[in-house]
Amino acid sequence: MSSKSPVVTLTPAPTLDRTYFVHDLIEGGVNRADGVAEELAGKGINVTKGLNLVGMKAPGVVPIGDSDPGVLNRTGHANSLLPIWVDGTLRVSTTMVIKDGPTTKVNEAPRALSGEDWQAVIDLTIKTVIENEAKWLVMAGALPTNKSTGEYVDLQPIFDKMKTLGVRVVLDTSGEPLQYWAHKGAATVMKPNAEELASAVGKSLVTQGDVIDAARELIKGGVECVLASLGSDGMIAVTAHNSWHAKTPPIKVINTVGAGDSTIAGFLSAVAETTTVSSEDNYQVGFDVPAGLKMAVQWGAVKVQQPTSGLQNLDGMPEATVIENPPREAKLKEPALI
C-alpha cells in the first residue's frame, strides 16, 4: 500500500470520549456502570479510524492539549494522527449507553485556540494534503473559538488553498458554524442531519421532498452534494440534477454516537480513490454519488450496532437499497420540525 492517501482529515476540536454502559438507569439516583470505555474521538478522528479499517491511511490533523502527552499512545492513535500540541487540557465528552434504551451524550465545549495555534493547524493541514497528494479533505466536528476575539476560527484559508489544489472538501459541523458555512458554498460535500438541515434553511422537513428541496437550497449556494442523514429514515443524497435515497433493513441500535462519522468514512471508501472525466461523469460532480451513498448507510448501520464512539470493525454489514429520484411525497418517520 502506498504511504500516500487520497484522504486527509482535520478535527479542530478533538475530545476524549468516556462511555459508561449502564444496565438500568435510576434517574436522580446513584448508578453503577457495567463497563467504561475511553477513546480519543471527534468527527475527523472517527473518519480516519474508519478508513484505516479498509487500509486507507487518511492521516488526521488534531490540536491536542499538552496536559495529556500520552493520549495518542494510550488510545492507539500514535501512527494515524498528526498533533499540534496546544496549551491546556483535552475536552471530555461523556456518553451513557443504557441497555435497550437511548444513548445520552454530554459534550464539553471546544477549547479556545490562540491565533498562532490555529495558523499552525492550517499550515499542517495544507502540508499534509500536499505531501499525501490527497484529493479529499474532511473537516469535521465542532469549531473552537479564537482566544483573542471570541469568534469561531476561520476555515476560509483552508477552503481557498484546497480550491487552488483541486481538493474536494467534506464539511460536517453544527450550530452557528453550520449555519454560516452552509450558505458560503465553499464545501464540496456537506452532511447535515435532518434537524441541522431544517435549521439551515429555516423550514420543517416532513417528507422526502422537503429534504431534497432544503438540500437544493444549499446547492444553489455552491455546495455540490448534500448527504442528509435521516436516522431511521436512512440517507438522501442530493446534487444539482439528481437525488437518491438509501436505507438498510431495520437493525438493533446500541450506540448512535459516531454514526455520522462512519457514514462519511463509508462514502469516501467508495469514491475517494476513483476519478471521472467529464464524459464519464453521470452525476456532474466528478464522483459516483449513489455508490458512495450506499456504502455510507451500510457503514453507519454497522456503527450503531457497536458500543464505542469509533467504528471498531465492518463485520455483519447489512445490505442497502438505493432508489434514484425517491418519491417526494413519502413522509419521514422522524420529521424535523422547527
C-alpha beads as a LAMMPS data file, in Angstrom:
LAMMPS data file: protein, C-alpha beads

338 atoms
337 bonds

1 atom types
1 bond types

-500.0 500.0 xlo xhi
-500.0 500.0 ylo yhi
-500.0 500.0 zlo zhi

Masses

1 110.0

Atoms # bond

1 1 1 0.000 0.000 0.000
2 1 1 1.275 3.482 -0.871
3 1 1 2.345 5.689 2.024
4 1 1 0.231 8.445 0.488
5 1 1 -3.521 8.769 0.992
6 1 1 -6.386 10.186 -1.062
7 1 1 -7.988 11.493 2.158
8 1 1 -6.772 13.760 4.956
9 1 1 -8.924 14.700 7.944
10 1 1 -8.955 17.701 10.263
11 1 1 -10.624 17.629 13.675
12 1 1 -10.489 21.212 15.000
13 1 1 -11.791 20.273 18.462
14 1 1 -10.962 16.668 19.405
15 1 1 -12.382 15.107 22.528
16 1 1 -11.643 12.325 24.961
17 1 1 -14.783 10.189 24.860
18 1 1 -15.719 8.303 28.016
19 1 1 -18.601 5.884 27.560
20 1 1 -20.461 4.400 30.531
21 1 1 -22.535 1.281 29.981
22 1 1 -25.497 1.088 32.362
23 1 1 -27.977 -1.766 32.632
24 1 1 -30.815 0.076 34.365
25 1 1 -30.590 3.838 34.874
26 1 1 -32.109 5.297 38.032
27 1 1 -32.729 8.959 37.312
28 1 1 -31.711 11.148 40.234
29 1 1 -30.085 8.171 41.954
30 1 1 -26.659 6.547 42.193
31 1 1 -25.841 4.234 39.289
32 1 1 -23.053 1.735 38.850
33 1 1 -21.576 1.289 35.379
34 1 1 -21.287 -2.220 33.972
35 1 1 -18.269 -1.015 31.997
36 1 1 -16.356 2.102 30.950
37 1 1 -14.540 2.773 27.680
38 1 1 -12.180 5.616 26.749
39 1 1 -11.424 6.778 23.214
40 1 1 -9.799 9.746 21.557
41 1 1 -12.575 10.950 19.308
42 1 1 -14.022 13.782 17.298
43 1 1 -15.616 13.544 13.893
44 1 1 -12.479 13.714 11.769
45 1 1 -10.655 11.258 14.018
46 1 1 -13.540 8.817 13.670
47 1 1 -13.390 9.151 9.868
48 1 1 -9.660 8.403 9.930
49 1 1 -10.250 5.400 12.168
50 1 1 -12.970 4.065 9.883
51 1 1 -10.906 4.421 6.714
52 1 1 -7.958 2.735 8.424
53 1 1 -10.131 -0.398 8.634
54 1 1 -10.028 -0.728 4.843
55 1 1 -6.346 0.103 4.544
56 1 1 -6.693 3.791 3.724
57 1 1 -4.140 5.822 5.676
58 1 1 -6.236 9.040 5.981
59 1 1 -3.875 10.941 8.318
60 1 1 -5.691 13.219 10.754
61 1 1 -4.606 16.667 11.927
62 1 1 -5.621 17.489 15.524
63 1 1 -4.838 20.259 18.027
64 1 1 -4.446 18.484 21.382
65 1 1 -3.971 19.912 24.869
66 1 1 -0.436 19.248 26.090
67 1 1 -1.530 18.357 29.629
68 1 1 -2.047 14.749 28.462
69 1 1 1.027 13.980 26.308
70 1 1 0.462 10.235 26.420
71 1 1 -3.068 10.301 24.993
72 1 1 -2.103 9.298 21.432
73 1 1 -0.191 6.214 22.569
74 1 1 -2.787 5.315 25.193
75 1 1 -5.654 5.419 22.725
76 1 1 -3.823 3.766 19.813
77 1 1 -3.545 6.818 17.545
78 1 1 0.197 7.447 17.586
79 1 1 0.580 6.406 13.936
80 1 1 -2.629 7.822 12.474
81 1 1 -2.870 11.362 13.870
82 1 1 -0.659 14.424 13.438
83 1 1 -0.921 16.555 16.598
84 1 1 -0.467 20.263 17.122
85 1 1 0.272 20.394 20.843
86 1 1 -1.501 23.376 22.381
87 1 1 -1.581 24.750 25.896
88 1 1 -4.288 23.273 28.089
89 1 1 -6.398 20.199 28.588
90 1 1 -8.271 17.946 26.190
91 1 1 -12.038 18.363 26.441
92 1 1 -14.037 15.373 27.667
93 1 1 -17.319 14.051 26.302
94 1 1 -19.414 11.669 28.367
95 1 1 -21.718 9.109 26.782
96 1 1 -24.171 6.931 28.682
97 1 1 -25.367 3.814 26.887
98 1 1 -28.378 2.250 28.584
99 1 1 -29.210 -1.364 27.805
100 1 1 -32.256 -1.406 25.494
101 1 1 -32.564 2.348 25.991
102 1 1 -31.452 5.649 24.467
103 1 1 -27.900 6.922 24.186
104 1 1 -27.222 10.139 26.103
105 1 1 -24.152 12.295 25.454
106 1 1 -22.813 15.405 27.178
107 1 1 -20.067 17.288 25.339
108 1 1 -17.741 19.845 26.854
109 1 1 -17.350 22.986 24.773
110 1 1 -14.301 23.056 22.481
111 1 1 -11.140 24.573 23.956
112 1 1 -10.359 28.020 22.526
113 1 1 -7.179 28.301 20.449
114 1 1 -4.739 31.157 20.037
115 1 1 -4.359 32.702 16.620
116 1 1 -0.859 31.224 16.412
117 1 1 -2.109 27.727 17.232
118 1 1 -4.881 27.931 14.634
119 1 1 -2.404 29.103 11.994
120 1 1 -0.239 26.094 12.869
121 1 1 -3.286 23.858 12.348
122 1 1 -3.937 25.459 8.951
123 1 1 -0.298 25.086 7.908
124 1 1 -0.072 21.437 8.969
125 1 1 -3.358 20.586 7.255
126 1 1 -2.205 22.092 3.951
127 1 1 1.233 20.458 4.263
128 1 1 -0.337 17.059 4.947
129 1 1 -2.709 17.333 1.976
130 1 1 0.161 18.252 -0.357
131 1 1 2.521 15.558 0.932
132 1 1 -0.160 12.885 0.525
133 1 1 -1.305 14.199 -2.860
134 1 1 -4.776 13.899 -1.300
135 1 1 -7.891 14.526 -3.354
136 1 1 -10.249 14.897 -0.384
137 1 1 -10.084 16.805 2.893
138 1 1 -12.600 16.109 5.646
139 1 1 -13.124 18.947 8.130
140 1 1 -15.411 17.597 10.788
141 1 1 -16.683 18.357 14.249
142 1 1 -17.250 21.389 16.408
143 1 1 -15.152 24.503 15.822
144 1 1 -13.143 26.171 18.584
145 1 1 -13.099 29.910 19.111
146 1 1 -10.143 32.263 18.875
147 1 1 -8.822 33.137 22.335
148 1 1 -8.310 36.775 21.421
149 1 1 -11.502 37.550 19.550
150 1 1 -14.014 35.021 20.863
151 1 1 -15.062 34.362 17.261
152 1 1 -15.056 30.915 15.685
153 1 1 -11.804 30.054 13.931
154 1 1 -11.851 30.834 10.218
155 1 1 -11.918 27.921 7.772
156 1 1 -11.736 30.144 4.697
157 1 1 -7.929 29.984 4.292
158 1 1 -8.183 26.197 4.131
159 1 1 -11.060 26.289 1.650
160 1 1 -9.136 28.756 -0.530
161 1 1 -5.997 26.599 -0.610
162 1 1 -7.941 23.412 -1.286
163 1 1 -9.604 25.112 -4.247
164 1 1 -6.228 26.012 -5.760
165 1 1 -5.039 22.436 -5.204
166 1 1 -8.165 20.896 -6.741
167 1 1 -9.004 19.110 -3.480
168 1 1 -12.638 18.383 -2.628
169 1 1 -13.728 19.258 0.912
170 1 1 -16.275 17.434 3.066
171 1 1 -17.589 19.638 5.871
172 1 1 -19.517 18.209 8.808
173 1 1 -20.193 20.629 11.636
174 1 1 -23.160 22.002 13.576
175 1 1 -24.605 25.032 15.324
176 1 1 -23.592 28.525 14.248
177 1 1 -20.684 27.325 12.079
178 1 1 -23.063 25.085 10.117
179 1 1 -25.466 27.986 9.604
180 1 1 -22.618 30.134 8.324
181 1 1 -20.799 27.672 6.072
182 1 1 -23.954 26.054 4.699
183 1 1 -24.595 29.225 2.706
184 1 1 -20.998 30.088 1.800
185 1 1 -20.798 27.347 -0.833
186 1 1 -17.151 26.607 -0.031
187 1 1 -17.538 22.887 0.699
188 1 1 -17.904 20.188 -1.940
189 1 1 -19.971 17.908 0.295
190 1 1 -21.930 18.685 3.453
191 1 1 -23.515 16.085 5.729
192 1 1 -26.182 17.618 7.954
193 1 1 -28.689 15.550 9.866
194 1 1 -32.389 16.329 9.480
195 1 1 -32.515 18.844 12.338
196 1 1 -29.381 20.627 11.128
197 1 1 -30.650 20.815 7.559
198 1 1 -34.029 22.130 8.691
199 1 1 -32.315 24.765 10.817
200 1 1 -30.014 25.788 7.968
201 1 1 -32.937 26.585 5.656
202 1 1 -35.456 27.644 8.295
203 1 1 -38.078 25.088 7.221
204 1 1 -39.520 21.899 8.690
205 1 1 -38.730 18.636 6.936
206 1 1 -41.733 16.318 6.868
207 1 1 -41.353 14.498 3.541
208 1 1 -38.506 13.298 1.364
209 1 1 -39.373 16.140 -0.999
210 1 1 -38.791 18.625 1.820
211 1 1 -35.318 17.154 2.348
212 1 1 -34.480 17.373 -1.348
213 1 1 -35.697 20.962 -1.590
214 1 1 -33.741 22.002 1.501
215 1 1 -30.591 20.375 0.157
216 1 1 -31.043 22.175 -3.145
217 1 1 -31.035 25.491 -1.297
218 1 1 -27.505 24.721 -0.113
219 1 1 -26.525 23.544 -3.584
220 1 1 -27.704 26.834 -5.099
221 1 1 -25.159 28.483 -2.811
222 1 1 -22.289 26.417 -4.192
223 1 1 -22.256 23.072 -2.354
224 1 1 -22.036 20.259 -4.912
225 1 1 -23.545 17.390 -2.911
226 1 1 -25.589 17.209 0.283
227 1 1 -25.744 13.965 2.250
228 1 1 -28.757 14.329 4.539
229 1 1 -28.575 11.851 7.410
230 1 1 -32.117 10.960 8.495
231 1 1 -31.739 8.383 11.259
232 1 1 -34.177 5.510 10.814
233 1 1 -35.275 7.110 7.530
234 1 1 -31.869 6.371 6.013
235 1 1 -29.986 8.954 3.983
236 1 1 -30.787 11.136 0.998
237 1 1 -28.039 12.375 -1.330
238 1 1 -28.788 15.400 -3.470
239 1 1 -26.876 17.111 -6.280
240 1 1 -27.983 19.885 -8.620
241 1 1 -29.539 17.384 -11.031
242 1 1 -30.120 14.135 -9.121
243 1 1 -31.329 12.728 -5.827
244 1 1 -31.145 9.270 -4.259
245 1 1 -32.481 7.625 -1.110
246 1 1 -30.638 4.777 0.615
247 1 1 -31.647 2.608 3.537
248 1 1 -30.769 -0.679 5.226
249 1 1 -33.198 -3.149 6.823
250 1 1 -34.057 -2.464 10.499
251 1 1 -31.170 -3.154 12.880
252 1 1 -30.634 -3.219 16.635
253 1 1 -29.200 0.118 17.727
254 1 1 -26.718 0.095 20.617
255 1 1 -24.876 3.429 20.349
256 1 1 -25.650 6.151 17.820
257 1 1 -22.607 8.278 18.688
258 1 1 -20.212 8.392 15.744
259 1 1 -22.714 7.050 13.224
260 1 1 -22.492 10.168 11.069
261 1 1 -18.700 9.959 11.023
262 1 1 -18.919 6.354 9.866
263 1 1 -21.238 7.346 7.030
264 1 1 -18.640 9.845 5.810
265 1 1 -15.926 7.198 6.023
266 1 1 -18.119 4.751 4.138
267 1 1 -18.892 7.335 1.467
268 1 1 -15.216 8.126 0.957
269 1 1 -14.236 4.460 0.937
270 1 1 -16.303 4.186 -2.243
271 1 1 -15.369 7.425 -4.018
272 1 1 -12.008 8.723 -2.777
273 1 1 -9.794 6.538 -4.945
274 1 1 -11.856 6.831 -8.126
275 1 1 -11.901 9.709 -10.545
276 1 1 -14.062 10.517 -13.532
277 1 1 -13.598 12.705 -16.553
278 1 1 -16.391 14.919 -17.817
279 1 1 -17.521 12.445 -20.478
280 1 1 -17.884 9.695 -17.865
281 1 1 -19.404 11.803 -15.091
282 1 1 -23.051 10.799 -14.996
283 1 1 -23.692 12.973 -11.940
284 1 1 -21.749 16.126 -12.940
285 1 1 -19.798 16.250 -9.687
286 1 1 -16.788 14.060 -10.507
287 1 1 -17.606 11.137 -8.197
288 1 1 -20.076 8.267 -8.031
289 1 1 -22.687 9.618 -5.607
290 1 1 -25.017 6.573 -5.411
291 1 1 -22.098 4.174 -4.862
292 1 1 -20.846 6.386 -2.042
293 1 1 -24.345 6.750 -0.605
294 1 1 -24.887 3.004 -0.485
295 1 1 -21.621 2.442 1.359
296 1 1 -22.379 5.351 3.679
297 1 1 -25.608 3.864 5.025
298 1 1 -24.049 0.417 5.308
299 1 1 -21.138 1.697 7.388
300 1 1 -23.487 3.788 9.519
301 1 1 -25.658 0.737 10.175
302 1 1 -22.628 -1.275 11.280
303 1 1 -21.512 1.512 13.611
304 1 1 -24.788 1.901 15.551
305 1 1 -24.649 -1.799 16.407
306 1 1 -21.322 -1.259 18.198
307 1 1 -20.913 0.200 21.711
308 1 1 -17.966 2.516 21.027
309 1 1 -17.836 6.035 19.554
310 1 1 -15.486 4.974 16.775
311 1 1 -16.091 2.181 14.294
312 1 1 -14.368 -0.996 15.519
313 1 1 -14.854 -3.296 12.530
314 1 1 -17.063 -3.834 9.498
315 1 1 -18.442 -7.232 10.499
316 1 1 -22.067 -8.045 9.760
317 1 1 -22.575 -5.278 7.231
318 1 1 -26.242 -5.237 6.124
319 1 1 -27.371 -4.843 2.531
320 1 1 -28.694 -1.473 1.413
321 1 1 -31.109 -0.361 -1.259
322 1 1 -30.636 2.834 -3.268
323 1 1 -33.547 4.469 -5.097
324 1 1 -32.968 7.213 -7.647
325 1 1 -35.494 10.053 -7.644
326 1 1 -37.217 8.895 -4.438
327 1 1 -40.939 9.670 -4.059
328 1 1 -41.203 13.237 -2.844
329 1 1 -44.473 12.655 -1.017
330 1 1 -43.080 9.872 1.205
331 1 1 -43.299 11.010 4.818
332 1 1 -40.358 10.816 7.204
333 1 1 -40.720 8.630 10.271
334 1 1 -38.586 11.156 12.110
335 1 1 -39.561 14.601 10.776
336 1 1 -37.512 17.662 11.673
337 1 1 -39.878 20.364 12.898
338 1 1 -38.949 23.969 13.559

Bonds

1 1 1 2
2 1 2 3
3 1 3 4
4 1 4 5
5 1 5 6
6 1 6 7
7 1 7 8
8 1 8 9
9 1 9 10
10 1 10 11
11 1 11 12
12 1 12 13
13 1 13 14
14 1 14 15
15 1 15 16
16 1 16 17
17 1 17 18
18 1 18 19
19 1 19 20
20 1 20 21
21 1 21 22
22 1 22 23
23 1 23 24
24 1 24 25
25 1 25 26
26 1 26 27
27 1 27 28
28 1 28 29
29 1 29 30
30 1 30 31
31 1 31 32
32 1 32 33
33 1 33 34
34 1 34 35
35 1 35 36
36 1 36 37
37 1 37 38
38 1 38 39
39 1 39 40
40 1 40 41
41 1 41 42
42 1 42 43
43 1 43 44
44 1 44 45
45 1 45 46
46 1 46 47
47 1 47 48
48 1 48 49
49 1 49 50
50 1 50 51
51 1 51 52
52 1 52 53
53 1 53 54
54 1 54 55
55 1 55 56
56 1 56 57
57 1 57 58
58 1 58 59
59 1 59 60
60 1 60 61
61 1 61 62
62 1 62 63
63 1 63 64
64 1 64 65
65 1 65 66
66 1 66 67
67 1 67 68
68 1 68 69
69 1 69 70
70 1 70 71
71 1 71 72
72 1 72 73
73 1 73 74
74 1 74 75
75 1 75 76
76 1 76 77
77 1 77 78
78 1 78 79
79 1 79 80
80 1 80 81
81 1 81 82
82 1 82 83
83 1 83 84
84 1 84 85
85 1 85 86
86 1 86 87
87 1 87 88
88 1 88 89
89 1 89 90
90 1 90 91
91 1 91 92
92 1 92 93
93 1 93 94
94 1 94 95
95 1 95 96
96 1 96 97
97 1 97 98
98 1 98 99
99 1 99 100
100 1 100 101
101 1 101 102
102 1 102 103
103 1 103 104
104 1 104 105
105 1 105 106
106 1 106 107
107 1 107 108
108 1 108 109
109 1 109 110
110 1 110 111
111 1 111 112
112 1 112 113
113 1 113 114
114 1 114 115
115 1 115 116
116 1 116 117
117 1 117 118
118 1 118 119
119 1 119 120
120 1 120 121
121 1 121 122
122 1 122 123
123 1 123 124
124 1 124 125
125 1 125 126
126 1 126 127
127 1 127 128
128 1 128 129
129 1 129 130
130 1 130 131
131 1 131 132
132 1 132 133
133 1 133 134
134 1 134 135
135 1 135 136
136 1 136 137
137 1 137 138
138 1 138 139
139 1 139 140
140 1 140 141
141 1 141 142
142 1 142 143
143 1 143 144
144 1 144 145
145 1 145 146
146 1 146 147
147 1 147 148
148 1 148 149
149 1 149 150
150 1 150 151
151 1 151 152
152 1 152 153
153 1 153 154
154 1 154 155
155 1 155 156
156 1 156 157
157 1 157 158
158 1 158 159
159 1 159 160
160 1 160 161
161 1 161 162
162 1 162 163
163 1 163 164
164 1 164 165
165 1 165 166
166 1 166 167
167 1 167 168
168 1 168 169
169 1 169 170
170 1 170 171
171 1 171 172
172 1 172 173
173 1 173 174
174 1 174 175
175 1 175 176
176 1 176 177
177 1 177 178
178 1 178 179
179 1 179 180
180 1 180 181
181 1 181 182
182 1 182 183
183 1 183 184
184 1 184 185
185 1 185 186
186 1 186 187
187 1 187 188
188 1 188 189
189 1 189 190
190 1 190 191
191 1 191 192
192 1 192 193
193 1 193 194
194 1 194 195
195 1 195 196
196 1 196 197
197 1 197 198
198 1 198 199
199 1 199 200
200 1 200 201
201 1 201 202
202 1 202 203
203 1 203 204
204 1 204 205
205 1 205 206
206 1 206 207
207 1 207 208
208 1 208 209
209 1 209 210
210 1 210 211
211 1 211 212
212 1 212 213
213 1 213 214
214 1 214 215
215 1 215 216
216 1 216 217
217 1 217 218
218 1 218 219
219 1 219 220
220 1 220 221
221 1 221 222
222 1 222 223
223 1 223 224
224 1 224 225
225 1 225 226
226 1 226 227
227 1 227 228
228 1 228 229
229 1 229 230
230 1 230 231
231 1 231 232
232 1 232 233
233 1 233 234
234 1 234 235
235 1 235 236
236 1 236 237
237 1 237 238
238 1 238 239
239 1 239 240
240 1 240 241
241 1 241 242
242 1 242 243
243 1 243 244
244 1 244 245
245 1 245 246
246 1 246 247
247 1 247 248
248 1 248 249
249 1 249 250
250 1 250 251
251 1 251 252
252 1 252 253
253 1 253 254
254 1 254 255
255 1 255 256
256 1 256 257
257 1 257 258
258 1 258 259
259 1 259 260
260 1 260 261
261 1 261 262
262 1 262 263
263 1 263 264
264 1 264 265
265 1 265 266
266 1 266 267
267 1 267 268
268 1 268 269
269 1 269 270
270 1 270 271
271 1 271 272
272 1 272 273
273 1 273 274
274 1 274 275
275 1 275 276
276 1 276 277
277 1 277 278
278 1 278 279
279 1 279 280
280 1 280 281
281 1 281 282
282 1 282 283
283 1 283 284
284 1 284 285
285 1 285 286
286 1 286 287
287 1 287 288
288 1 288 289
289 1 289 290
290 1 290 291
291 1 291 292
292 1 292 293
293 1 293 294
294 1 294 295
295 1 295 296
296 1 296 297
297 1 297 298
298 1 298 299
299 1 299 300
300 1 300 301
301 1 301 302
302 1 302 303
303 1 303 304
304 1 304 305
305 1 305 306
306 1 306 307
307 1 307 308
308 1 308 309
309 1 309 310
310 1 310 311
311 1 311 312
312 1 312 313
313 1 313 314
314 1 314 315
315 1 315 316
316 1 316 317
317 1 317 318
318 1 318 319
319 1 319 320
320 1 320 321
321 1 321 322
322 1 322 323
323 1 323 324
324 1 324 325
325 1 325 326
326 1 326 327
327 1 327 328
328 1 328 329
329 1 329 330
330 1 330 331
331 1 331 332
332 1 332 333
333 1 333 334
334 1 334 335
335 1 335 336
336 1 336 337
337 1 337 338
